[in-house]
Amino acid sequence: MARRKKRDTDGGGASWMETYSDMVTLLLTFFIMLYAMSTIDAQKYASIIASISKAMNPVAYQEQMEAQEAQEMIESIDSNEEEEPYELNMLYTLLKQYVEENELEQQVMVKKAEEYVFIRFSDSVTFRGYSDILERSGKEILDILAEGLQLVDEYIEEVVIAGHTAKVEYDYTDIDRSLSTNRANVVLKYLDDKQVIDSAKYLAIGYGLYSPIADNSTPEGRAKNRRVEIYISRKGYPISYTKKIQETINKKEDGNLEYKRNTYID
């Protein structure tokens, strides 16, 4: 009887495992390579395509780049406008347009910031000499200002009107303080009569000759110092003079409220 051949069980069973392991490793390497190719640097790829386009058709490439730059500029402007909404912009735009159309840039300055719109009128536009009678040119621009105030009433915290005069050597009339205050009040009354915003939002201040912006020793400097300024603060910014005064006069020495007035201020 023939003897059966003994099976070899020493070491032969693991050979298929080695083959399988090598195959898995190769597959893993293959998939890693595919992933790396699919996530190629978009910027480098765009640069390569742009270089080829420029070489093949320089005119078309230049037109494409100009169109792309223009689009990026528009998107940048739109983005800034969305990020920085400005409630008083209608008022500023209305005043700025009026000043430019009437060539008043030398007599009227209009500025804006996040918290305010600021207007400075020279003496030649609003008042003349030692008079507190409002000039026609002053009334016309205040009419425009009133229209703008009405448009943005809900966003206005306060309208501060400041009158200024200039120091003149050997002038002993001693009316600077009262004249600047009267002029501020005249402007306030003119605007208030329009009834476009709450009267409690107006405040008039007379600085006299004590807040110059130019040299009083020259006629040109004195002309700049004779002015009316209007500061229109955005609601909540930065400080309400009226509110600070009311907070002071409405408190007793122990800090308790003595009485409270009904005003537009919350």
C-alpha positions as CSV (number, residue, x, y, z in Angstrom):
1,M,0.0,0.0,0.0
2,A,1.4,3.4,-1.0
3,R,2.2,5.9,1.7
4,R,0.5,9.2,1.5
5,K,2.8,12.2,1.0
6,K,2.9,14.4,4.1
7,R,1.6,17.9,3.6
8,D,4.0,20.8,4.1
9,T,2.5,23.0,6.8
10,D,5.7,24.7,7.9
11,G,5.8,28.2,6.5
12,G,3.8,27.8,3.3
13,G,0.4,29.2,4.7
14,A,1.6,32.8,5.1
15,S,2.6,33.4,1.5
16,W,-0.8,34.6,0.4
17,M,-1.0,37.0,3.3
18,E,2.2,38.7,2.1
19,T,0.8,39.1,-1.4
20,Y,-2.5,40.5,-0.1
21,S,-0.6,43.0,2.1
22,D,1.5,44.2,-0.8
23,M,-1.6,44.7,-2.9
24,V,-3.3,46.8,-0.1
25,T,-0.2,48.9,0.2
26,L,-0.1,49.6,-3.5
27,L,-3.8,50.5,-3.5
28,L,-3.3,52.9,-0.6
29,T,-0.4,54.5,-2.4
30,F,-2.5,54.8,-5.6
31,F,-5.4,56.5,-3.7
32,I,-3.0,58.9,-2.0
33,M,-1.6,59.8,-5.4
34,L,-5.1,60.4,-6.8
35,Y,-6.0,62.6,-3.8
36,A,-2.8,64.7,-4.2
37,M,-3.6,65.2,-7.8
38,S,-7.2,66.3,-7.1
39,T,-6.1,68.9,-4.6
40,I,-3.6,70.7,-6.8
41,D,-2.9,74.3,-5.8
42,A,-5.6,76.3,-7.5
43,Q,-3.4,79.4,-7.6
44,K,-0.5,77.6,-9.3
45,Y,-2.9,76.1,-11.7
46,A,-4.4,79.5,-12.5
47,S,-1.0,80.9,-13.0
48,I,-0.1,78.2,-15.5
49,I,-3.3,78.7,-17.5
50,A,-2.8,82.5,-17.4
51,S,0.8,82.2,-18.7
52,I,-0.4,79.9,-21.6
53,S,-3.2,82.4,-22.5
54,K,-0.9,85.3,-22.4
55,A,1.6,83.6,-24.8
56,M,-1.1,82.5,-27.2
57,N,-3.3,85.7,-27.3
58,P,-1.8,88.7,-25.5
59,V,-4.6,91.1,-26.4
60,A,-7.4,88.9,-25.1
61,Y,-5.3,88.2,-22.0
62,Q,-5.0,91.9,-21.3
63,E,-8.7,92.5,-21.8
64,Q,-9.5,89.6,-19.5
65,M,-7.2,90.9,-16.7
66,E,-8.7,94.5,-17.0
67,A,-12.2,93.1,-16.7
68,Q,-11.2,91.0,-13.7
69,E,-9.6,94.0,-11.9
70,A,-12.8,96.1,-12.5
71,Q,-15.0,93.3,-11.1
72,E,-12.8,93.0,-8.0
73,M,-13.0,96.7,-7.5
74,I,-16.8,96.7,-7.7
75,E,-17.0,93.8,-5.3
76,S,-14.7,95.5,-2.9
77,I,-16.8,98.7,-2.9
78,D,-20.0,96.8,-2.4
79,S,-18.4,94.8,0.4
80,N,-17.3,98.0,2.2
81,E,-20.7,99.5,1.9
82,E,-22.3,96.4,3.4
83,E,-19.8,96.3,6.3
84,E,-20.1,100.0,7.2
85,P,-23.7,101.2,6.9
86,Y,-23.9,104.9,7.5
87,E,-27.4,106.2,8.6
88,L,-26.5,109.9,8.1
89,N,-25.2,109.4,4.6
90,M,-28.3,110.9,2.9
91,L,-27.8,114.1,4.8
92,Y,-24.1,114.3,3.9
93,T,-24.7,113.6,0.2
94,L,-27.5,116.2,0.0
95,L,-25.3,118.9,1.5
96,K,-22.2,117.9,-0.4
97,Q,-24.0,118.0,-3.7
98,Y,-25.5,121.4,-3.0
99,V,-22.1,122.9,-2.1
100,E,-20.5,121.5,-5.3
101,E,-23.3,122.5,-7.6
102,N,-23.2,126.1,-6.2
103,E,-19.4,126.3,-6.1
104,L,-19.4,127.0,-2.4
105,E,-16.4,124.8,-1.5
106,Q,-14.4,127.9,-0.2
107,Q,-17.3,129.1,2.0
108,V,-18.8,125.8,3.2
109,M,-17.1,122.7,4.5
110,V,-18.9,119.4,4.9
111,K,-17.3,116.4,6.6
112,K,-18.6,113.1,7.9
113,A,-17.5,110.3,10.1
114,E,-19.2,107.2,11.6
115,E,-20.7,109.2,14.4
116,Y,-21.4,112.7,12.9
117,V,-21.8,115.1,10.1
118,F,-20.0,118.4,10.5
119,I,-20.7,121.6,8.6
120,R,-18.7,124.9,8.8
121,F,-20.1,128.1,7.2
122,S,-17.9,131.1,6.6
123,D,-19.1,134.5,7.7
124,S,-19.7,135.5,4.0
125,V,-22.4,132.9,3.7
126,T,-24.4,133.4,6.9
127,F,-23.8,136.8,8.5
128,R,-22.0,140.0,7.6
129,G,-20.0,142.4,9.8
130,Y,-21.4,142.6,13.3
131,S,-24.9,141.7,12.2
132,D,-26.9,138.7,13.5
133,I,-29.4,138.9,10.6
134,L,-29.2,135.8,8.4
135,E,-28.1,136.4,4.8
136,R,-30.1,135.0,1.9
137,S,-27.3,132.6,1.0
138,G,-27.4,131.3,4.5
139,K,-31.1,130.7,4.4
140,E,-30.8,128.8,1.2
141,I,-28.3,126.3,2.4
142,L,-30.1,126.0,5.7
143,D,-33.2,125.1,3.7
144,I,-31.2,122.2,2.2
145,L,-29.9,121.2,5.6
146,A,-33.5,121.1,6.9
147,E,-34.5,118.7,4.1
148,G,-31.6,116.5,5.1
149,L,-32.4,116.6,8.8
150,Q,-36.0,115.5,8.0
151,L,-34.7,112.5,6.0
152,V,-32.5,111.2,8.8
153,D,-34.4,112.4,11.9
154,E,-34.6,108.9,13.5
155,Y,-30.8,108.6,13.4
156,I,-30.0,112.0,14.9
157,E,-29.0,112.3,18.6
158,E,-28.3,116.1,18.7
159,V,-27.8,119.1,16.5
160,V,-25.2,121.5,18.1
161,I,-25.0,124.9,16.5
162,A,-21.9,127.0,17.5
163,G,-21.2,130.6,16.7
164,H,-17.7,132.1,16.5
165,T,-16.3,135.6,16.1
166,A,-12.7,136.9,15.6
167,K,-10.5,139.0,17.8
168,V,-9.8,142.4,16.4
169,E,-7.1,144.6,17.9
170,Y,-8.3,147.9,19.4
171,D,-11.9,146.7,19.2
172,Y,-13.5,147.7,22.5
173,T,-17.1,147.0,21.5
174,D,-17.1,143.9,23.7
175,I,-19.9,142.1,21.9
176,D,-18.1,139.0,20.7
177,R,-19.7,136.6,23.2
178,S,-23.2,137.9,22.8
179,L,-22.9,138.2,19.0
180,S,-21.7,134.6,18.6
181,T,-24.5,133.3,20.8
182,N,-27.1,135.4,19.0
183,R,-26.0,134.1,15.6
184,A,-26.1,130.5,16.9
185,N,-29.6,131.1,18.2
186,V,-30.7,132.7,14.9
187,V,-29.6,129.6,13.0
188,L,-31.3,127.4,15.5
189,K,-34.5,129.3,15.3
190,Y,-34.5,129.2,11.5
191,L,-34.1,125.5,11.5
192,D,-36.5,124.9,14.4
193,D,-39.2,126.9,12.6
194,K,-39.1,124.3,9.8
195,Q,-40.4,121.7,12.3
196,V,-38.5,118.8,10.7
197,I,-37.0,117.3,13.9
198,D,-37.8,117.4,17.6
199,S,-36.9,120.8,19.0
200,A,-35.3,119.2,22.0
201,K,-32.5,117.9,19.7
202,Y,-31.2,121.5,19.0
203,L,-28.5,123.1,21.1
204,A,-26.9,126.6,20.5
205,I,-23.5,127.6,21.9
206,G,-21.7,131.0,21.6
207,Y,-17.9,130.6,21.7
208,G,-17.1,134.3,21.0
209,L,-13.5,134.8,19.9
210,Y,-12.2,132.0,22.2
211,S,-12.1,129.1,19.7
212,P,-10.1,130.4,16.7
213,I,-9.0,128.1,13.8
214,A,-6.7,130.7,12.2
215,D,-4.4,133.6,13.0
216,N,-6.3,136.6,14.2
217,S,-3.5,139.0,13.2
218,T,-4.4,138.8,9.5
219,P,-7.6,139.7,7.7
220,E,-7.6,136.3,6.1
221,G,-7.3,134.6,9.5
222,R,-10.0,136.7,11.0
223,A,-12.3,135.9,8.1
224,K,-11.9,132.2,8.8
225,N,-12.5,132.6,12.5
226,R,-15.9,134.3,11.9
227,R,-18.0,131.3,11.3
228,V,-21.0,129.1,12.3
229,E,-20.5,125.4,12.8
230,I,-23.1,122.7,13.0
231,Y,-22.3,119.3,14.6
232,I,-25.0,116.6,13.9
233,S,-24.3,113.5,16.0
234,R,-25.6,110.1,15.1
235,K,-27.9,108.6,17.7
236,G,-25.8,107.2,20.6
237,Y,-22.6,108.9,19.4
238,P,-20.5,110.1,21.0
239,I,-21.8,112.4,23.8
240,S,-25.0,114.4,24.1
241,Y,-24.3,117.7,25.8
242,T,-27.9,118.0,26.7
243,K,-27.9,114.5,28.3
244,K,-24.9,115.3,30.4
245,I,-26.5,118.6,31.6
246,Q,-29.7,116.8,32.5
247,E,-27.9,114.0,34.3
248,T,-26.2,116.7,36.4
249,I,-29.2,118.9,37.2
250,N,-31.6,116.0,37.8
251,K,-29.5,114.5,40.6
252,K,-29.4,115.4,44.3
253,E,-26.2,115.4,46.2
254,D,-26.9,111.8,47.4
255,G,-27.2,110.7,43.8
256,N,-31.0,110.1,43.8
257,L,-33.1,111.6,41.0
258,E,-34.9,114.7,42.2
259,Y,-37.1,115.0,39.1
260,K,-37.1,113.8,35.5
261,R,-38.0,115.8,32.4
262,N,-39.7,114.3,29.4
263,T,-37.2,114.7,26.5
264,Y,-36.3,112.8,23.4
265,I,-33.4,111.2,25.2
266,D,-33.9,107.7,26.5
